[in-house]
Each structure stands twice: as C-alpha cells, then as structure tokens.
Amino acid sequence: MAKQTAGRTALGDLAPKFAELNDDVLFGEVWSRKDKLATRDRCLITVTALISKGIFDNSLKYHLQNAKNNGVSKTEMVEVLTHLAFYVGWPNAWAAFPLVREVYADEKSSPSDSLFGLGEENTAFAPYFIGKSYLKALNTKDGLGIYNVTFEPGCRNNWHIHHNGGQILLCTDGEGWYQEWGKPAQKLHPGDVVYIAPEIKHWHGASKDSWFSHIAIGIPAKAASNEWCEPVDDKQYAQLEHGEKQ
C-alpha cells in the first residue's frame, strides 16, 4: 500500500500525534502486514466495520474505493451489503448503497472480474465472433486444451460444431447464452456447467448488457476438429434478448 499522508494533511496542525498514529501505525504497520492478512480482506473488514458503526462519510467512500482497487467487484460488494443488512440493520446497508453505486459507476465499461484474468484479445478467432473476445490459455499439455474465454457485452461466437471431440463449459463470471441448433437458448450464470456433445451445432456468448467468462475444456479425441458456420445475426440475437422464441 502507498504511504498514507491523509492524517497529516487533514489533522497535522491540530492533532499531530493522532495524525502520526493514523499514517504510520494504522496504515504504515497494520495495513502493511500482508503476510498475515491480504489487503483485499482488510478492505472488506474495514467496510463492514464502518457500516456497522453507521459511518457513511468520506471514510467509507475511501475504503470502498480501496476495496475496488484491491479486486473487490461490484457484485461482491453488493452481496456484502446484502449480507450485512441482516446483521447490522437494513437502514445501514441501505445508506451505503449510494456510495457503492458512485464508486463502481464505471464498472460496466470494464470486463467482468474473471477468476483467471482477461488474457489477450482473441484476434486469431475474430472472424468467427461478433464483438470482441479475450483468450487466456490455462493448459495446453498432453493434448488437453483448457482456456478462459471472456466475451464483451453482446459478443458471441458463430454457430459451430466440434467434430469427434466435444467440449465442456464452466461458467465463472457475468451472464451469457448457450444454444443448440433447433433448441431454445439457455441463460448462463456463474456455476453453470454445459456439456457439448460432438457433432452438435451450437453457439455461446455474452448477454447484451453483461461481460461473460467461461472455462472451455476441449475433450481430447482422435482427429478432433472445429467447423465454423454462420453467425448469430443481430436479428436473431435481439429476439433472444427480448425473450422471443428462437
């Protein structure tokens, strides 16, 4: 953590010892003990303590921002406040939500908080996608391909077929879609698992307003290959997003 000077800046002239303890002991020593407790966890503990005490001033905003900077997603922070509401009071949680909204206002323009990282822009397969996707290889040894794939909002791959070897999708972040040819589309959320049998024509991708990430595991098979087919065009996708039958 960067050296803290807020105490001296705000109170150095009035309460120099208090300012010293704030900057050098609280932040300089306690917050710096990352080997004992991760900064991310300290952020969540501090936010919880402030909300529990009914403190909703700039100190809470600072620690919400600090939590965000240390990897706490908006989804996680909203869940923290929802959980806290049952233990420290509904009004306390309610009062904190506007600050959460303010601190996380730009999150929609950022990728979902993938467990495995965003990776690189998936330029090699760009001709088979509408919108941008990102790829991070997790394993390529012994013929077993495991990749983290992240789709920007509205991004989806073309209809395609895995010949001989199928695929497994482990959904980790955001909200997406999966559809097999001739069947209704299936909404995907973190924790969902999709098994795609060989020779099944299908597509998958993000929902209109959400980033989406999944782990793609290629099932090894002799002479396994992919056949890329037609795109999921905008009309098809828009009908799906509006809940119309596909």
C-alpha positions, 0 to 999 in steps of 0.5 A, spaced: 500 500 500 502 507 498 504 511 504 498 514 507 499 522 508 491 523 509 492 524 517 497 529 516 494 533 511 487 533 514 489 533 522 497 535 522 496 542 525 491 540 530 492 533 532 499 531 530 500 525 534 493 522 532 495 524 525 502 520 526 498 514 529 493 514 523 499 514 517 504 510 520 501 505 525 494 504 522 496 504 515 504 504 515 504 497 520 497 494 520 495 495 513 502 493 511 502 486 514 500 482 508 503 476 510 498 475 515 492 478 512 491 480 504 489 487 503 483 485 499 480 482 506 482 488 510 478 492 505 472 488 506 473 488 514 474 495 514 467 496 510 463 492 514 466 495 520 464 502 518 457 500 516 456 497 522 458 503 526 453 507 521 459 511 518 457 513 511 462 519 510 468 520 506 471 514 510 467 509 507 467 512 500 475 511 501 475 504 503 470 502 498 474 505 493 480 501 496 476 495 496 475 496 488 482 497 487 484 491 491 479 486 486 473 487 490 467 487 484 461 490 484 457 484 485 461 482 491 460 488 494 453 488 493 452 481 496 456 484 502 451 489 503 446 484 502 449 480 507 450 485 512 443 488 512 441 482 516 446 483 521 447 490 522 440 493 520 437 494 513 437 502 514 445 501 514 446 497 508 441 501 505 445 508 506 451 505 503 448 503 497 449 510 494 456 510 495 457 503 492 453 505 486 458 512 485 464 508 486 463 502 481 459 507 476 464 505 471 464 498 472 460 496 466 465 499 461 470 494 464 470 486 463 467 482 468 472 480 474 474 473 471 477 468 476 483 467 471 484 474 468 482 477 461 488 474 457 489 477 450 484 479 445 482 473 441 484 476 434 486 469 431 478 467 432 475 474 430 472 472 424 468 467 427 465 472 433 461 478 433 464 483 438 470 482 441 473 476 445 479 475 450 483 468 450 487 466 456 490 459 455 490 455 462 493 448 459 495 446 453 499 439 455 498 432 453 493 434 448 488 437 453 486 444 451 483 448 457 482 456 456 478 462 459 474 465 454 471 472 456 466 475 451 464 483 451 457 485 452 453 482 446 459 478 443 458 471 441 461 466 437 458 463 430 454 457 430 459 451 430 460 444 431 466 440 434 467 434 430 469 427 434 471 431 440 466 435 444 467 440 449 465 442 456 463 449 459 464 452 466 461 458 467 465 463 472 463 470 471 457 475 468 451 472 464 451 469 457 447 464 452 448 457 450 444 454 444 443 448 440 441 448 433 433 447 433 433 448 441 431 454 445 437 458 448 439 457 455 441 463 460 448 462 463 450 464 470 456 463 474 456 455 476 453 453 470 456 447 467 454 445 459 456 439 456 457 439 448 456 433 445 460 432 438 457 433 432 452 438 435 451 445 432 451 450 437 453 457 439 455 461 446 456 468 448 455 474 452 448 477 454 447 484 451 448 488 457 453 483 461 461 481 460 461 473 460 467 468 462 467 461 461 472 455 462 472 451 455 475 444 456 476 441 449 475 433 450 481 430 447 479 425 441 482 422 435 482 427 429 478 432 433 476 438 429 472 445 429 467 447 423 465 454 423 458 456 420 454 462 420 453 467 425 448 469 430 445 475 426 443 481 430 436 479 428 436 473 431 440 475 437 435 481 439 429 476 439 433 472 444 434 478 448 427 480 448 425 473 450 422 471 443 422 464 441 428 462 437 
